[in-house]
Amino acid sequence: RQHQQSSAPYVTVTLVGERGDMGTPVALPLPLMAILPDGKELSLPKDASPHAASILAQQPFLTRSNPRSIDFALVDEHNLADAPELLEASAGAVFDFDHLPAMNSEQLDGFFVAVRTLMGKEKPFGIINGLGRTTTLHVRAAHHKADLAISRIEDGSGVPEAAALPIIGRSAKSNLEGTHTDVGVLLGLSATAHDLAVLKASGIKIIACEVPMADASDLVHWLQTLHQDMAGVLSRLGLDSIDRLQRANLRALDHETAAIGGLRLVGYERPLPHWFAR
Protein backbone atom coordinates (compact mmCIF):
# COMPACT_ATOMS: atom_id res chain seq x y z
CA ARG A 1 0.00 0.00 0.00
CA GLN A 2 2.94 2.31 0.20
CA HIS A 3 4.51 3.90 -2.84
CA GLN A 4 7.64 6.00 -2.65
CA GLN A 5 9.08 8.08 -5.47
CA SER A 6 12.86 8.33 -5.56
CA SER A 7 12.46 12.11 -5.66
CA ALA A 8 10.06 12.18 -2.72
CA PRO A 9 10.83 9.94 0.30
CA TYR A 10 7.36 10.51 1.71
CA VAL A 11 4.25 8.33 1.67
CA THR A 12 1.74 9.99 -0.66
CA VAL A 13 -0.34 7.02 -1.80
CA THR A 14 -4.13 7.38 -1.77
CA LEU A 15 -6.53 4.46 -2.10
CA VAL A 16 -9.88 4.79 -3.87
CA GLY A 17 -12.53 2.14 -3.34
CA GLU A 18 -11.67 0.89 0.15
CA ARG A 19 -14.74 -1.06 1.28
CA GLY A 20 -13.28 -3.49 3.74
CA ASP A 21 -13.03 -6.83 1.94
CA MET A 22 -15.78 -6.02 -0.56
CA GLY A 23 -13.88 -4.10 -3.23
CA THR A 24 -10.60 -3.77 -5.09
CA PRO A 25 -9.11 -0.36 -4.25
CA VAL A 26 -7.12 1.60 -6.81
CA ALA A 27 -3.84 3.12 -5.60
CA LEU A 28 -2.95 6.67 -6.63
CA PRO A 29 0.66 7.81 -6.01
CA LEU A 30 -0.80 11.33 -5.67
CA PRO A 31 -4.36 12.17 -4.48
CA LEU A 32 -5.00 13.36 -8.01
CA MET A 33 -7.20 12.49 -10.97
CA ALA A 34 -6.24 14.71 -13.87
CA ILE A 35 -8.65 14.86 -16.81
CA LEU A 36 -7.58 13.93 -20.33
CA PRO A 37 -9.87 13.69 -23.36
CA ASP A 38 -8.10 10.60 -24.70
CA GLY A 39 -6.01 7.99 -22.89
CA LYS A 40 -3.88 7.58 -26.01
CA GLU A 41 -2.29 10.94 -25.15
CA LEU A 42 -0.45 9.12 -22.35
CA SER A 43 1.75 7.24 -24.82
CA LEU A 44 5.40 8.26 -24.46
CA PRO A 45 7.94 8.28 -27.29
CA LYS A 46 9.91 5.08 -27.75
CA ASP A 47 13.08 6.76 -26.49
CA ALA A 48 11.48 7.82 -23.19
CA SER A 49 13.31 6.78 -20.03
CA PRO A 50 12.04 3.81 -17.98
CA HIS A 51 11.57 6.18 -15.03
CA ALA A 52 9.28 8.45 -17.06
CA ALA A 53 7.31 5.45 -18.26
CA SER A 54 7.01 4.22 -14.67
CA ILE A 55 5.60 7.54 -13.45
CA LEU A 56 2.82 7.54 -16.07
CA ALA A 57 2.18 3.82 -15.65
CA GLN A 58 1.42 4.25 -11.94
CA GLN A 59 -0.69 7.44 -11.95
CA PRO A 60 -4.36 6.95 -12.95
CA PHE A 61 -6.04 9.66 -15.02
CA LEU A 62 -9.67 10.50 -15.79
CA THR A 63 -10.21 9.93 -19.50
CA ARG A 64 -13.22 10.32 -21.76
CA SER A 65 -11.97 7.78 -24.29
CA ASN A 66 -9.40 4.98 -24.54
CA PRO A 67 -8.71 4.60 -20.80
CA ARG A 68 -5.77 2.44 -19.77
CA SER A 69 -6.47 -0.40 -17.36
CA ILE A 70 -5.44 1.84 -14.41
CA ASP A 71 -7.47 4.89 -15.52
CA PHE A 72 -10.99 5.96 -14.57
CA ALA A 73 -13.49 6.58 -17.34
CA LEU A 74 -15.15 10.02 -17.17
CA VAL A 75 -18.70 9.48 -18.45
CA ASP A 76 -21.05 12.27 -19.53
CA GLU A 77 -23.65 12.88 -22.23
CA HIS A 78 -20.99 12.95 -24.96
CA ASN A 79 -19.68 9.43 -24.42
CA LEU A 80 -22.58 7.72 -22.62
CA ALA A 81 -23.20 5.52 -25.66
CA ASP A 82 -19.64 4.18 -25.30
CA ALA A 83 -20.09 3.38 -21.59
CA PRO A 84 -20.07 -0.44 -21.93
CA GLU A 85 -16.63 -0.43 -23.57
CA LEU A 86 -15.28 2.31 -21.28
CA LEU A 87 -16.40 0.58 -18.09
CA GLU A 88 -14.93 -2.74 -19.16
CA ALA A 89 -11.55 -1.28 -20.13
CA SER A 90 -11.00 1.01 -17.12
CA ALA A 91 -10.19 0.54 -13.44
CA GLY A 92 -13.33 2.46 -12.47
CA ALA A 93 -15.61 5.26 -13.58
CA VAL A 94 -16.76 8.75 -12.63
CA PHE A 95 -20.17 9.95 -13.81
CA ASP A 96 -20.64 13.68 -14.40
CA PHE A 97 -24.26 14.31 -13.42
CA ASP A 98 -23.95 17.98 -14.37
CA HIS A 99 -23.63 16.75 -17.96
CA LEU A 100 -25.94 13.74 -18.02
CA PRO A 101 -29.71 13.72 -18.66
CA ALA A 102 -31.80 14.49 -15.56
CA MET A 103 -33.12 11.34 -13.87
CA ASN A 104 -35.68 10.72 -11.13
CA SER A 105 -35.10 8.27 -8.27
CA GLU A 106 -36.39 5.23 -10.14
CA GLN A 107 -34.31 6.05 -13.21
CA LEU A 108 -31.22 6.56 -11.04
CA ASP A 109 -31.74 3.17 -9.42
CA GLY A 110 -31.94 1.56 -12.85
CA PHE A 111 -28.91 3.52 -14.07
CA PHE A 112 -26.67 2.31 -11.25
CA VAL A 113 -27.92 -1.27 -11.54
CA ALA A 114 -26.85 -1.13 -15.19
CA VAL A 115 -23.51 0.41 -14.21
CA ARG A 116 -22.78 -2.36 -11.72
CA THR A 117 -23.79 -4.98 -14.27
CA LEU A 118 -21.38 -3.53 -16.84
CA MET A 119 -18.37 -2.84 -14.62
CA GLY A 120 -18.80 -5.44 -11.89
CA LYS A 121 -19.21 -4.85 -8.18
CA GLU A 122 -15.52 -4.58 -7.33
CA LYS A 123 -14.51 -1.62 -9.49
CA PRO A 124 -14.88 1.77 -7.74
CA PHE A 125 -17.04 4.55 -9.15
CA GLY A 126 -17.72 8.19 -8.36
CA ILE A 127 -20.27 10.92 -9.03
CA ILE A 128 -19.69 14.59 -9.95
CA ASN A 129 -22.15 17.40 -9.18
CA GLY A 130 -21.85 21.16 -8.83
CA LEU A 131 -20.91 22.71 -5.49
CA GLY A 132 -24.43 24.12 -5.14
CA ARG A 133 -25.79 20.55 -5.16
CA THR A 134 -23.30 19.10 -2.68
CA THR A 135 -25.90 17.89 -0.19
CA THR A 136 -27.87 16.14 -2.95
CA LEU A 137 -24.61 14.69 -4.25
CA HIS A 138 -23.64 13.26 -0.88
CA VAL A 139 -27.09 11.82 -0.18
CA ARG A 140 -27.18 10.24 -3.65
CA ALA A 141 -23.62 8.90 -3.36
CA ALA A 142 -24.30 7.33 0.03
CA HIS A 143 -27.57 5.77 -1.15
CA HIS A 144 -25.97 4.21 -4.22
CA LYS A 145 -22.76 3.26 -2.35
CA ALA A 146 -20.51 5.34 -4.59
CA ASP A 147 -16.83 5.37 -3.68
CA LEU A 148 -16.35 9.06 -4.51
CA ALA A 149 -18.59 12.13 -4.29
CA ILE A 150 -16.87 14.92 -6.21
CA SER A 151 -18.05 18.55 -5.97
CA ARG A 152 -17.35 20.80 -8.96
CA ILE A 153 -15.97 23.99 -7.37
CA GLU A 154 -16.58 26.30 -10.34
CA ASP A 155 -20.24 25.51 -11.00
CA GLY A 156 -21.60 29.02 -11.58
CA SER A 157 -23.43 29.08 -8.24
CA GLY A 158 -21.52 32.14 -7.05
CA VAL A 159 -20.29 30.45 -3.87
CA PRO A 160 -16.86 31.87 -2.88
CA GLU A 161 -14.03 29.35 -3.06
CA ALA A 162 -13.22 30.01 0.61
CA ALA A 163 -16.74 28.83 1.51
CA ALA A 164 -16.57 25.67 -0.61
CA LEU A 165 -14.64 23.54 1.86
CA PRO A 166 -16.87 24.32 4.88
CA ILE A 167 -19.95 23.54 2.74
CA ILE A 168 -18.50 20.22 1.63
CA GLY A 169 -17.25 19.38 5.12
CA ARG A 170 -20.59 20.01 6.85
CA SER A 171 -22.49 17.98 4.25
CA ALA A 172 -20.00 15.11 4.45
CA LYS A 173 -20.31 15.01 8.23
CA SER A 174 -24.10 14.91 8.00
CA ASN A 175 -24.50 12.53 5.07
CA LEU A 176 -21.36 10.43 4.61
CA GLU A 177 -20.26 9.43 8.11
CA GLY A 178 -20.36 5.67 8.49
CA THR A 179 -20.25 5.09 4.72
CA HIS A 180 -17.44 4.06 2.37
CA THR A 181 -17.95 7.18 0.23
CA ASP A 182 -14.96 9.53 0.11
CA VAL A 183 -15.07 13.23 -0.71
CA GLY A 184 -13.47 14.81 -3.76
CA VAL A 185 -13.39 18.15 -5.55
CA LEU A 186 -13.08 19.09 -9.21
CA LEU A 187 -10.99 22.18 -9.89
CA GLY A 188 -11.30 24.30 -13.01
CA LEU A 189 -7.52 24.57 -13.43
CA SER A 190 -4.54 22.27 -13.04
CA ALA A 191 -3.55 21.56 -9.44
CA THR A 192 -0.30 22.45 -7.69
CA ALA A 193 1.26 20.63 -4.75
CA HIS A 194 0.03 23.48 -2.55
CA ASP A 195 -3.53 22.85 -3.77
CA LEU A 196 -3.22 19.15 -3.04
CA ALA A 197 -1.84 19.78 0.44
CA VAL A 198 -4.51 22.34 1.38
CA LEU A 199 -7.35 20.17 0.11
CA LYS A 200 -6.02 17.00 1.75
CA ALA A 201 -5.64 18.87 5.04
CA SER A 202 -9.27 19.95 4.65
CA GLY A 203 -10.51 16.38 4.48
CA ILE A 204 -10.68 16.01 0.69
CA LYS A 205 -9.62 12.53 -0.46
CA ILE A 206 -9.27 13.09 -4.23
CA ILE A 207 -8.62 16.21 -6.31
CA ALA A 208 -9.75 16.08 -9.94
CA CYS A 209 -8.43 18.81 -12.21
CA GLU A 210 -7.52 19.81 -15.72
CA VAL A 211 -4.06 19.00 -17.03
CA PRO A 212 -1.67 21.92 -17.71
CA MET A 213 -0.68 20.31 -21.00
CA ALA A 214 -1.61 17.19 -22.98
CA ASP A 215 1.85 16.03 -24.11
CA ALA A 216 2.86 12.83 -22.32
CA SER A 217 6.45 13.94 -21.70
CA ASP A 218 5.24 17.24 -20.24
CA LEU A 219 2.79 15.36 -18.02
CA VAL A 220 5.66 13.31 -16.63
CA HIS A 221 7.51 16.52 -15.75
CA TRP A 222 4.32 17.93 -14.14
CA LEU A 223 3.85 14.82 -12.00
CA GLN A 224 7.53 14.83 -10.98
CA THR A 225 7.22 18.48 -9.95
CA LEU A 226 4.10 17.69 -7.90
CA HIS A 227 5.92 14.88 -6.09
CA GLN A 228 8.96 17.06 -5.38
CA ASP A 229 6.91 20.04 -4.23
CA MET A 230 4.70 17.81 -2.07
CA ALA A 231 7.83 16.39 -0.45
CA GLY A 232 8.89 19.96 0.31
CA VAL A 233 5.52 20.79 1.88
CA LEU A 234 5.58 17.70 4.09
CA SER A 235 9.21 18.31 5.06
CA ARG A 236 8.47 21.90 6.14
CA LEU A 237 5.60 20.63 8.30
CA GLY A 238 7.69 17.81 9.77
CA LEU A 239 5.38 15.13 8.36
CA ASP A 240 6.29 11.86 6.65
CA SER A 241 2.91 11.09 5.08
CA ILE A 242 0.28 13.06 3.20
CA ASP A 243 -2.33 11.35 5.37
CA ARG A 244 -0.97 13.24 8.38
CA LEU A 245 -2.03 16.59 6.92
CA GLN A 246 -4.79 18.05 9.08
CA ARG A 247 -6.88 21.18 9.26
CA ALA A 248 -4.62 22.34 12.11
CA ASN A 249 -1.81 22.67 9.54
CA LEU A 250 -3.75 25.34 7.62
CA ARG A 251 -3.64 29.11 8.11
CA ALA A 252 -5.69 31.79 6.39
CA LEU A 253 -3.66 34.55 4.75
CA ASP A 254 -6.43 37.16 4.94
CA HIS A 255 -9.33 38.09 7.21
CA GLU A 256 -12.03 37.20 4.65
CA THR A 257 -10.79 33.63 4.23
CA ALA A 258 -10.52 33.24 8.01
CA ALA A 259 -14.04 34.60 8.49
CA ILE A 260 -15.63 32.39 5.84
CA GLY A 261 -13.61 29.22 6.29
CA GLY A 262 -13.09 29.17 10.06
CA LEU A 263 -9.32 28.83 9.69
CA ARG A 264 -6.79 30.41 11.99
CA LEU A 265 -5.52 33.69 10.62
CA VAL A 266 -1.75 33.83 10.20
CA GLY A 267 -0.30 35.11 13.48
CA TYR A 268 -3.31 34.06 15.57
CA GLU A 269 -3.59 30.96 17.74
CA ARG A 270 -7.28 30.22 17.20
CA PRO A 271 -10.12 30.80 14.71
CA LEU A 272 -11.98 34.11 14.69
CA PRO A 273 -14.39 34.46 17.67
CA HIS A 274 -17.66 34.03 15.74
CA TRP A 275 -16.66 30.48 14.75
CA PHE A 276 -16.80 29.27 18.35
CA ALA A 277 -20.59 29.61 18.22
CA ARG A 278 -20.80 26.96 15.48
Secondary structure by P-SEA (a helix, b strand, c coil): cbbbbcccccccccccccccccbbbbbbcccbbbbbcccccccccccccaaaaaaaacccccccccccccbbbbcccccccaaaaaaaacccccccccccccccaaaaaaaaaaaaaaccccccccccccccaaaaaaaaaaaacccbbbbbccccccccccaaaaaaaaaaaaccccccbbbbbbbcccccaaaaaaaaaacccbbbbbbccccaaaaaaaaaaaaaaaaaaaaaacccccccccccccccccaaaaaacccccccccccccccccc
